[in-house]
Amino acid sequence: MKSPVSLAHGRPYLAIPGPSVMPDRVLRAMHRAAPNIYGGEIYDVVAGIWPRLRAVAGTVQNCAIYIGNGHAAWEAANANLFSRGDKALVLAVGRFGIGWAESARAMGVDVDLLDFGKSKPIDLARVEAALRADSGHQIKALLATQVDTSSSIKTDIKKLRAVLDAVGHSALLAVDCIASLGCDEYRMDDWGVDVTVAASQKGLMTPPGLGIVWFSEKARERCRGNDLRTPYWDWELRANGTEFWQYFDGTGPTHHLYGLSEALLMIEEEGLENVWARHRALAGAVWAAFDVWGSGSPTIAMNVANPADRGCSVTAARIGGQDATRLREWCEKEAGVTLGIGLGMALPNDPAWHGFLRVAHMGHVNAHMTLGVLAVMETGMQALNIAHGEGGILAATHSISSR
Ligand SMILES: *Cc1c(COP(=O)(O)O)cnc(C)c1O
């Protein structure tokens, strides 16, 4: 790069795995005066949210909204699922699985953590062995993450359910879909999931600030009276209240609700299965580019080797050396694209930390956005003399044109 002139001026693009790009429609829906919360339009907006929020998770059962982020949604699920001292089995394939385990443990849950590392999917045989070893059914719930955003590993939730069924274990199944809801196929009721948690700022394309918990009738019945519940976190009135304020245990998150309502309408208009297919196609373009880049470099590689084990909303990768940080900085300063840092792959004070990055392709993204990110990354590798296989963009375009 010899020219001192930056090409970053123009609309910046945030390609980090949350918060994701917010559609102008969502932003416009939020741009309004404060609504009356004692009647009127906001009641209709919320009445329209419930069925769409259920549909996006593939359930006809209960749904509760919290003013909070993903960590709040974890805590909400924990508070309702457990009494102090109850046992949870947590499956981790990255930083977020471990985070949910830590949250539960800090609340007084007796957590058994099965940690499968950072680059391989969960080992169902180990899960089965752990469940069989619990012959007294002390494990009250199994907590899993559909797509761990740090590693981009996807867990096959349907197969996990099948293991619970094969063992005949009574544990409730709870799934963190924060990074995958509205991106990867997910069918809560069909797959026999009891609790699903998500947040507004990823596939749901709404600003951070809403944590959402869906729960089965079975979970509702079995968890009544759990002593970790406090009035604010109790899911009962949030999901089944008779007065508007009870949905939010106080003032509702008015502007987030307008935004969420519009985002859910956009998903409905596109069709949820088309939304999933779009994410699959765009992820395929990212993976095709990385395959080629990696073919010309001993260090460039996606974190997850098998495409079937990769989430469609985010790709974690190694560039090597300090080159991920160099590339991220180049993309932001010279081209207006912000890539995600590597999360949980190395500690931030370890020089290896600078070798990892993540590319988000979640939510309000289309072909020109994702191909644009890839083209910028390839340009940055050229400008910085980062060794890479030539032709990543061609592979990405072919993966889209030939689908
Ligand atoms: C983003 C994320 C979280 C944490 O959400 P916050 O809103 O940052 O608290 C938890 N789990 C997964 C899978 C995530 O992607």
The ligand as an ORCA input file, in Angstrom:
! r2SCAN-3c Opt
* xyz 0 1
  C     -22.879    -13.484     21.981
  C     -23.068    -14.789     22.665
  C     -23.272    -14.867     24.043
  C     -23.199    -13.680     24.951
  O     -24.124    -12.719     24.620
  P     -23.972    -11.247     25.251
  O     -25.115    -10.519     24.660
  O     -22.645    -10.738     24.810
  O     -24.057    -11.387     26.716
  C     -23.506    -16.120     24.589
  N     -23.544    -17.218     23.835
  C     -23.334    -17.182     22.503
  C     -23.379    -18.442     21.719
  C     -23.096    -15.956     21.886
  O     -22.881    -15.910     20.566
*
